[in-house]
């Protein structure tokens, strides 16, 4: 049984693709850079913003920081409104809460935006804590996982991250916690990725998450 169940946000709790698409489109336009549409967004989604602008867009560190500012400005104005919860998620959250789990969110999204979105979709009350990106955009997924664990007072063996991308799997591995992959989000559609990250269980629908977490907890006994 896991004491601490952590959730990624984009592609796991909410379908935020529209807002992310438009935020990248707007910020790259402001920077005078070409926007690659869906193929670009599918590579970028779930990744740290600075990494995206520096690595995928070839910007210098100072340019990337400016682009992040534009991205956040759009997201604050419109992007955070372009998200909705995945159906069936509330059912899983209720099951996990009833089982006595601490529930947290570990997201690379700005913490303020994450809380506002969760409040808007009426899910914030299910979570004991929300750990989001710092003001300097320097935290990693593993950093956020470890912050959540500290808040929960949970050890590595008592913690699991639920996420939809290889960035989530990498963060879980770095933090030394178990990982449950969801396949309804933005990533994890390639069977090779499951083998690469040694994914033990997957949830194809949000309402399956709680049952898969319980199953993985039983496997640890």
ABEGO torsion letter per residue (X at the ends): XBABBBBBABGAABBAAAAAAAAAAAAAAAAGBBBAEAAAAAAABGBBAAAAAAAAAGBBAAAAAAAAAAAAAAAAAAAAABBBBBBGAAAAAAAAAAAGBBBBBBBABBAAAAAAAAAAAGAAAABABBBBBBAAGABBAAAAAAAAAAAAGBBAAABBBBBABAAAAAAAAAAGBBBBBBAABABGABAAAAAAAGBABBBABAAAAAAAAAAAAAAAX
